[in-house]
Amino acid sequence: MIGALLATLAVELLNAAIEKLADRVTSDHDLQIGMVKDYGSAAVFCMLCLSTLVWASALVVRFDWF
């Protein structure tokens, strides 16, 4: 469970690094850089969903809700 949270933090840090690097490369509006930033945000969202599933399943098992 802690691993899921640490993985989420790692993906978020990678996303922040991608965004900072993209902003450093050019300040102009670029569609491809925008897509890369969107992919990074999507990766963070997927990791948050996975972490939620891990924690929810652990709670279900722990409290015998199912």
N, C-alpha and C positions, 0 to 999 in steps of 0.2 A: 504494500500500500504506500509506504514511504517512497519506494522506487518509482511509482507512478507520479507522485508529486515532484520528485527530482527530475524525472524525464520531462515533465511539463515545463519546469523551470528552464531546463536545458534548451528545449525547443523555443521557448520565449526569448531566451538570450540570443540564440542563433537568428531568430527573426529580427530582433533589434539590431544585431550586427549587419544583417543584410540591408535593412532600411538605412542605417547610417552610412554604409558603403555606397549605396545607390545615390543618396543625397550628396555624397562627397564627389562622386563621378561627374554628375551634372545637376545643375539646378533647373534646367529646362524641363518642360513636360515631355516625357517620353513614354509611349504606350507600352513598350517592352519592359521598361523598368517598373512601370505601374503594375504590369502582370506579375512580375517577379515578387513585388511587395505583396500582392494579393495572394500568391501561392504561399508565401511565408505566413501570412495571417490565417490562411486556410489550414496550414499545418498546425498552428497553435490551437485553432478551434477543434481540429480532430483529436489532438492530444488532450484537450480539456474534456471532450466527450468520453474518451477512453478512461481518463482518470475518474470521471464521474461514475462510469459503469463499474470500475474496480471498487470504488468506495461503496457504491450502492449495493453491489453483490456481497461485499464483506458485511455490511450492516444487515442485510437480509439473512445471511447465514448466522451471524452472531446472535441476533434476536429471534431467530426461528420464525420469521414472518411468512414463510412460504411453505 
